[in-house]
Amino acid sequence: MSPRAVLRHETWTLEPDREPDAEPTTYAMQCAVDGETSSSSEDFAEPQNWVLEHCGRHPSHHTYREIITRPWRAWRRT
């Protein structure tokens, strides 16, 4: 007798993790000209201030990328 496989289709859901023990959402900014990056912070004002300081030191650096790290969770629907 040969072994048999049992397959079952399950529905999974993916959503931002808003549980009390979830990691915090953090923000950072990166200069698109030289790649320098601010430190990450839960408060967006800190990376935003970094951008203003950075462009003050480098007047030709006008473009930046926002980096958001948001926790997500996957769970199986029953």
Legacy VTK file of the C-alpha trace (Angstrom):
# vtk DataFile Version 3.0
C-alpha trace
ASCII
DATASET POLYDATA
POINTS 78 float
0.000 0.000 0.000
1.336 3.456 -0.853
0.979 6.475 1.465
-1.771 8.963 0.673
-1.693 12.701 1.105
-4.568 14.624 2.616
-4.857 18.188 1.352
-7.044 20.804 2.901
-7.675 24.316 1.682
-7.538 26.928 4.428
-8.208 30.640 4.245
-5.576 32.901 5.735
-5.946 36.572 6.532
-3.191 39.168 6.690
-3.670 42.390 8.638
-1.694 45.005 10.556
-0.918 43.728 14.053
-2.851 45.906 16.485
-2.616 43.536 19.440
-1.424 45.089 22.722
1.869 43.179 22.517
2.558 44.064 18.861
5.821 45.720 17.928
5.434 49.475 17.425
5.177 51.078 14.003
8.366 53.034 13.364
9.335 55.729 10.888
12.611 56.771 9.300
13.642 58.951 6.374
16.353 58.303 3.801
18.040 60.838 1.564
17.624 59.684 -2.049
20.789 61.569 -3.052
23.400 60.096 -0.698
21.476 57.234 0.964
21.998 58.573 4.482
19.170 57.485 6.792
17.721 58.905 9.977
17.304 56.761 13.040
13.961 54.970 13.416
11.386 56.402 15.766
7.807 55.773 16.829
7.293 59.538 16.499
7.384 60.751 12.882
8.503 64.225 13.992
12.022 62.948 14.772
12.801 61.680 11.219
11.094 64.755 9.786
13.404 66.997 11.822
16.356 64.945 10.561
15.320 65.748 6.964
15.220 69.465 7.707
18.657 69.330 9.338
20.065 67.184 6.517
18.848 69.469 3.745
20.160 72.430 5.758
23.642 70.840 5.669
23.225 69.699 2.040
21.141 72.327 0.165
21.150 70.316 -3.070
19.522 67.245 -1.427
15.809 67.685 -2.151
14.415 64.143 -2.362
13.791 61.693 0.474
12.166 58.313 1.063
9.915 57.498 3.983
10.614 54.111 5.564
7.737 52.723 7.600
8.104 49.499 9.554
4.645 48.253 10.462
4.041 44.899 12.181
1.651 42.537 10.415
0.162 39.222 11.428
-1.264 36.287 9.511
-4.001 34.158 10.969
-6.119 31.271 9.782
-9.839 31.893 9.495
-12.018 29.197 10.962
LINES 1 79
78 0 1 2 3 4 5 6 7 8 9 10 11 12 13 14 15 16 17 18 19 20 21 22 23 24 25 26 27 28 29 30 31 32 33 34 35 36 37 38 39 40 41 42 43 44 45 46 47 48 49 50 51 52 53 54 55 56 57 58 59 60 61 62 63 64 65 66 67 68 69 70 71 72 73 74 75 76 77
